């Protein structure tokens, strides 16, 4: 399968994961990360199923849903700092905030485009979850099954912040997306002689779709 056809499929996988967040705020404090995700799956599969045509005709509504969902589930400031990596320390507060906003918007655009093109049979949270070694960290393993039978293992990494679980990373088919984005930011900084503003203005991360199709070691 070529990357051009795989990209919307994987973007759609990430979109589905993001849209589960709509149900998370009411559940986050009362439940474990696994049960929180499991309940969200049950509630939201019905919401998005069969609405591809509607969202194609109302893309603005879809972007609003994605934006609200990401706001509820993702710790963007934590993710932004992680993606900037070693460059975060020397960035100004304004540059840090601007990168977080830019990074967030690129995800919204990707998710919104992917949602109406991804065909799936099933999304399932695995019954056997690994126990976390730390009380404020957790991971939730799941699988997304495409209509062609391809199974994409997905793992959420969550962090407990002020009593609420927030997603700080996603691993798809063994590929660590947070690390992938960090490497891309590092490469952009080196290519542009550490010009923060130029890198932020030109930020357009790629999901390394060919690698995602083949899988990786995580």
Secondary structure as a PSIPRED ss2 file (coil, helix, strand):
# PSIPRED VFORMAT (PSIPRED V4.0)

   1 X C   1.000  0.000  0.000
   2 X C   1.000  0.000  0.000
   3 X H   0.000  1.000  0.000
   4 X H   0.000  1.000  0.000
   5 X H   0.000  1.000  0.000
   6 X H   0.000  1.000  0.000
   7 X H   0.000  1.000  0.000
   8 X H   0.000  1.000  0.000
   9 X H   0.000  1.000  0.000
  10 X H   0.000  1.000  0.000
  11 X H   0.000  1.000  0.000
  12 X H   0.000  1.000  0.000
  13 X H   0.000  1.000  0.000
  14 X H   0.000  1.000  0.000
  15 X H   0.000  1.000  0.000
  16 X H   0.000  1.000  0.000
  17 X H   0.000  1.000  0.000
  18 X H   0.000  1.000  0.000
  19 X H   0.000  1.000  0.000
  20 X H   0.000  1.000  0.000
  21 X H   0.000  1.000  0.000
  22 X H   0.000  1.000  0.000
  23 X H   0.000  1.000  0.000
  24 X H   0.000  1.000  0.000
  25 X H   0.000  1.000  0.000
  26 X H   0.000  1.000  0.000
  27 X H   0.000  1.000  0.000
  28 X H   0.000  1.000  0.000
  29 X C   1.000  0.000  0.000
  30 X C   1.000  0.000  0.000
  31 X C   1.000  0.000  0.000
  32 X C   1.000  0.000  0.000
  33 X H   0.000  1.000  0.000
  34 X H   0.000  1.000  0.000
  35 X H   0.000  1.000  0.000
  36 X H   0.000  1.000  0.000
  37 X H   0.000  1.000  0.000
  38 X H   0.000  1.000  0.000
  39 X H   0.000  1.000  0.000
  40 X H   0.000  1.000  0.000
  41 X H   0.000  1.000  0.000
  42 X H   0.000  1.000  0.000
  43 X H   0.000  1.000  0.000
  44 X H   0.000  1.000  0.000
  45 X H   0.000  1.000  0.000
  46 X H   0.000  1.000  0.000
  47 X H   0.000  1.000  0.000
  48 X H   0.000  1.000  0.000
  49 X C   1.000  0.000  0.000
  50 X C   1.000  0.000  0.000
  51 X C   1.000  0.000  0.000
  52 X H   0.000  1.000  0.000
  53 X H   0.000  1.000  0.000
  54 X H   0.000  1.000  0.000
  55 X H   0.000  1.000  0.000
  56 X H   0.000  1.000  0.000
  57 X H   0.000  1.000  0.000
  58 X C   1.000  0.000  0.000
  59 X H   0.000  1.000  0.000
  60 X H   0.000  1.000  0.000
  61 X H   0.000  1.000  0.000
  62 X H   0.000  1.000  0.000
  63 X H   0.000  1.000  0.000
  64 X H   0.000  1.000  0.000
  65 X H   0.000  1.000  0.000
  66 X H   0.000  1.000  0.000
  67 X H   0.000  1.000  0.000
  68 X H   0.000  1.000  0.000
  69 X H   0.000  1.000  0.000
  70 X H   0.000  1.000  0.000
  71 X H   0.000  1.000  0.000
  72 X H   0.000  1.000  0.000
  73 X H   0.000  1.000  0.000
  74 X E   0.000  0.000  1.000
  75 X C   1.000  0.000  0.000
  76 X H   0.000  1.000  0.000
  77 X H   0.000  1.000  0.000
  78 X H   0.000  1.000  0.000
  79 X H   0.000  1.000  0.000
  80 X H   0.000  1.000  0.000
  81 X H   0.000  1.000  0.000
  82 X H   0.000  1.000  0.000
  83 X H   0.000  1.000  0.000
  84 X H   0.000  1.000  0.000
  85 X H   0.000  1.000  0.000
  86 X H   0.000  1.000  0.000
  87 X H   0.000  1.000  0.000
  88 X C   1.000  0.000  0.000
  89 X C   1.000  0.000  0.000
  90 X C   1.000  0.000  0.000
  91 X C   1.000  0.000  0.000
  92 X C   1.000  0.000  0.000
  93 X H   0.000  1.000  0.000
  94 X H   0.000  1.000  0.000
  95 X H   0.000  1.000  0.000
  96 X H   0.000  1.000  0.000
  97 X H   0.000  1.000  0.000
  98 X H   0.000  1.000  0.000
  99 X H   0.000  1.000  0.000
 100 X H   0.000  1.000  0.000
 101 X H   0.000  1.000  0.000
 102 X H   0.000  1.000  0.000
 103 X H   0.000  1.000  0.000
 104 X H   0.000  1.000  0.000
 105 X H   0.000  1.000  0.000
 106 X H   0.000  1.000  0.000
 107 X H   0.000  1.000  0.000
 108 X H   0.000  1.000  0.000
 109 X H   0.000  1.000  0.000
 110 X H   0.000  1.000  0.000
 111 X H   0.000  1.000  0.000
 112 X H   0.000  1.000  0.000
 113 X H   0.000  1.000  0.000
 114 X H   0.000  1.000  0.000
 115 X H   0.000  1.000  0.000
 116 X C   1.000  0.000  0.000
 117 X C   1.000  0.000  0.000
 118 X C   1.000  0.000  0.000
 119 X C   1.000  0.000  0.000
 120 X E   0.000  0.000  1.000
 121 X E   0.000  0.000  1.000
 122 X E   0.000  0.000  1.000
 123 X E   0.000  0.000  1.000
 124 X E   0.000  0.000  1.000
 125 X E   0.000  0.000  1.000
 126 X C   1.000  0.000  0.000
 127 X C   1.000  0.000  0.000
 128 X C   1.000  0.000  0.000
 129 X C   1.000  0.000  0.000
 130 X C   1.000  0.000  0.000
 131 X C   1.000  0.000  0.000
 132 X C   1.000  0.000  0.000
 133 X C   1.000  0.000  0.000
 134 X C   1.000  0.000  0.000
 135 X C   1.000  0.000  0.000
 136 X C   1.000  0.000  0.000
 137 X E   0.000  0.000  1.000
 138 X E   0.000  0.000  1.000
 139 X E   0.000  0.000  1.000
 140 X E   0.000  0.000  1.000
 141 X E   0.000  0.000  1.000
 142 X E   0.000  0.000  1.000
 143 X E   0.000  0.000  1.000
 144 X E   0.000  0.000  1.000
 145 X E   0.000  0.000  1.000
 146 X E   0.000  0.000  1.000
 147 X C   1.000  0.000  0.000
 148 X C   1.000  0.000  0.000
 149 X C   1.000  0.000  0.000
 150 X C   1.000  0.000  0.000
 151 X E   0.000  0.000  1.000
 152 X E   0.000  0.000  1.000
 153 X E   0.000  0.000  1.000
 154 X E   0.000  0.000  1.000
 155 X E   0.000  0.000  1.000
 156 X E   0.000  0.000  1.000
 157 X E   0.000  0.000  1.000
 158 X E   0.000  0.000  1.000
 159 X E   0.000  0.000  1.000
 160 X E   0.000  0.000  1.000
 161 X E   0.000  0.000  1.000
 162 X C   1.000  0.000  0.000
 163 X C   1.000  0.000  0.000
 164 X E   0.000  0.000  1.000
 165 X E   0.000  0.000  1.000
 166 X E   0.000  0.000  1.000
 167 X E   0.000  0.000  1.000
 168 X E   0.000  0.000  1.000
 169 X E   0.000  0.000  1.000
 170 X E   0.000  0.000  1.000
 171 X E   0.000  0.000  1.000
 172 X E   0.000  0.000  1.000
 173 X C   1.000  0.000  0.000
 174 X C   1.000  0.000  0.000
 175 X E   0.000  0.000  1.000
 176 X E   0.000  0.000  1.000
 177 X H   0.000  1.000  0.000
 178 X H   0.000  1.000  0.000
 179 X H   0.000  1.000  0.000
 180 X H   0.000  1.000  0.000
 181 X H   0.000  1.000  0.000
 182 X H   0.000  1.000  0.000
 183 X H   0.000  1.000  0.000
 184 X H   0.000  1.000  0.000
 185 X H   0.000  1.000  0.000
 186 X H   0.000  1.000  0.000
 187 X H   0.000  1.000  0.000
 188 X H   0.000  1.000  0.000
 189 X H   0.000  1.000  0.000
 190 X H   0.000  1.000  0.000
 191 X H   0.000  1.000  0.000
 192 X C   1.000  0.000  0.000
 193 X C   1.000  0.000  0.000
 194 X C   1.000  0.000  0.000
 195 X C   1.000  0.000  0.000
 196 X H   0.000  1.000  0.000
 197 X H   0.000  1.000  0.000
 198 X H   0.000  1.000  0.000
 199 X H   0.000  1.000  0.000
 200 X H   0.000  1.000  0.000
 201 X H   0.000  1.000  0.000
 202 X C   1.000  0.000  0.000
 203 X C   1.000  0.000  0.000
 204 X C   1.000  0.000  0.000
 205 X C   1.000  0.000  0.000
 206 X C   1.000  0.000  0.000
 207 X C   1.000  0.000  0.000
 208 X C   1.000  0.000  0.000
 209 X H   0.000  1.000  0.000
 210 X H   0.000  1.000  0.000
 211 X H   0.000  1.000  0.000
 212 X H   0.000  1.000  0.000
 213 X H   0.000  1.000  0.000
 214 X H   0.000  1.000  0.000
 215 X C   1.000  0.000  0.000
 216 X C   1.000  0.000  0.000
 217 X C   1.000  0.000  0.000
 218 X C   1.000  0.000  0.000
